[in-house]
Amino acid sequence: MDAIILAGGLNSGALRRVSPAQFEAEIEIAGRPMLDYVIMALKKVGVITRIIVVGSTSMLSEDVKGSVDIIISPGDSMIDSLSRGLDILNANEPVLALTSDIPLITREAVEDFLCRCKERKGDVYYSFVSKERNERKYPGVQRTYVKLREGTFTGGNLVLLAPGIINGNRELLHKVVALRKKPIQLGRLLGWRCFIYFLLGNLTINAIEERVLRTFKINAVGIISPYPEVGIDVDKPSDFKLAKEVLSKRVI
């Protein structure tokens, strides 16, 4: 399958305190731009045939440029950038989409996610990680969590999707991306019944999937990943510090 790395996010938030880079993907951690680590992990995944970066050529280190098949400029939003990537690839098979700000990601984490996706049929597969897993491996890591009946989770940064899912769902996807770190507002999209269950901590993963299918006609599948690296995106100084500590010790 093909993979799209979304690398068009401007460095206009809290990370300006640790780097003057124009784009978040360019921020150096342990001697490399964040984007490098994502590319290097994907290159080791055997089923990935093409890697496309939606960003700038200046983001890439010379030794990883050969691992990227296509580089295109980003759109005005994450969904616009994803749509551009899908149009260029013109793929019929599911495409793996991921963000460029997950430098801790590993081959094992990606392969595990893709393997779990094979167990069920769906249009979109969304990853998330339990708070327990995060705290066990990276004590004190700060993430946005949602309490469900199965446990407390944070959203992941790996999505497997059918190429045609963007068409007809652009407005909905824009809302979901805009609210991805605002769980209460995101929960309201599912309707009041689900929202009440969510507030009570009784909402289940299966109920969310059924509601999305019934309301939006999208067969969405939630994938619980045992790898915290899937859910740790670097978007604030504390994340930067953690990634620097881990990557400084990792053998590339």
Long-range contacts (C-beta under 8 A, 24 or more apart in sequence): 1-47, 1-48, 1-49, 1-91, 1-93, 1-94, 1-95, 1-96, 1-114, 2-48, 2-49, 2-50, 2-51, 2-52, 2-89, 2-91, 2-93, 2-95, 2-96, 3-42, 3-45, 3-48, 3-50, 3-51, 3-52, 3-95, 3-96, 3-97, 3-98, 4-52, 4-54, 4-82, 4-85, 4-86, 4-89, 4-95, 4-96, 4-97, 4-98, 5-35, 5-38, 5-39, 5-42, 5-51, 5-52, 5-53, 5-54, 5-55, 5-98, 5-99, 5-100, 6-54, 6-55, 6-74, 6-78, 6-81, 6-82, 6-85, 6-97, 6-98, 6-99, 6-100, 7-35, 7-53, 7-54, 7-55, 7-56, 7-59, 7-74, 7-99, 7-100, 8-54, 8-55, 8-73, 8-74, 8-75, 8-78, 8-81, 9-78, 9-99, 9-100, 9-101, 13-235, 13-236, 14-235, 14-236, 14-237, 15-234, 15-235, 15-236, 15-237, 15-240, 17-237, 18-237, 18-240, 19-240, 23-55, 23-56, 23-59, 24-100, 24-101, 24-234, 24-235, 25-55, 25-59, 25-100, 25-101, 26-56, 26-58, 26-59, 27-234, 27-240, 29-103, 29-234, 29-240, 29-243, 29-244, 29-247, 30-243, 30-244, 30-247, 30-248, 30-250, 32-61, 32-103, 32-247, 33-59, 33-60, 33-61, 34-100, 34-101, 34-102, 34-103, 34-234, 34-243, 35-59, 35-60, 35-100, 36-60, 36-61, 36-64, 36-103, 37-102, 37-103, 37-104, 37-105, 37-247, 38-98, 38-99, 38-100, 38-102, 38-103, 38-105, 39-64, 39-67, 39-68, 40-64, 40-67, 40-252, 41-105, 41-106, 41-107, 41-109, 41-110, 42-67, 42-98, 42-110, 43-67, 44-107, 45-107, 45-110, 45-111, 45-114, 47-111, 47-114, 48-96, 50-89, 52-85, 52-88, 52-89, 53-100, 54-81, 54-82, 54-84, 54-85, 55-100, 59-100, 77-174, 77-177, 78-177, 79-166, 79-170, 79-173, 79-174, 79-177, 82-166, 83-166, 83-170, 86-163, 86-166, 89-163, 91-163, 92-163, 93-163, 94-160, 94-161, 94-162, 94-163, 95-160, 95-161, 95-163, 96-158, 96-159, 96-160, 97-158, 97-159, 97-160, 97-161, 98-157, 98-158, 98-159, 99-157, 99-233, 101-157, 101-233, 101-234, 101-235, 102-157, 102-229, 102-230, 102-232, 102-233, 102-234, 103-234, 103-243, 103-247, 104-228, 104-229, 104-232, 104-243, 104-246, 104-247, 105-157, 105-229, 105-230, 106-227, 106-229, 108-227, 109-158, 109-225, 109-227, 109-229, 109-230, 110-158, 112-225, 112-226, 112-227, 113-156, 113-158, 113-160, 113-223, 113-225, 113-227, 113-230, 114-160, 116-223, 116-224, 116-225, 117-160, 117-221, 117-223, 120-221, 121-219, 122-219, 122-220, 122-221, 123-161, 123-162, 123-165, 123-218, 123-219, 123-220, 124-159, 124-160, 124-161, 124-162, 124-165, 124-218, 124-219, 124-220, 124-221, 125-159, 125-160, 125-161, 125-220, 125-221, 125-222, 125-223, 126-155, 126-156, 126-159, 126-220, 126-221, 126-222, 126-223, 127-155, 127-156, 127-157, 127-158, 127-159, 127-223, 127-224, 127-225, 127-230, 127-231, 128-153, 128-154, 128-155, 128-156, 128-222, 128-223, 128-224, 128-225, 128-231, 129-153, 129-154, 129-156, 129-224, 129-225, 129-226, 129-227, 129-228, 129-230, 129-231, 130-224, 133-226, 133-227, 133-228, 134-228, 134-231, 134-232, 137-228, 138-228, 138-232, 138-242, 141-228, 141-232, 141-238, 141-239, 141-242, 142-236, 142-238, 142-239, 143-231, 143-232, 144-181, 144-183, 145-183, 146-183, 146-187, 146-198, 147-201, 148-198, 148-201, 148-203, 148-204, 148-205, 148-208, 149-201, 149-202, 149-203, 149-204, 150-204, 150-205, 150-224, 153-224, 154-231, 155-180, 155-181, 155-231, 156-223, 156-225, 156-230, 156-231, 157-230, 157-231, 157-233, 158-225, 158-230, 165-218, 169-216, 169-218, 172-216, 190-215, 191-215
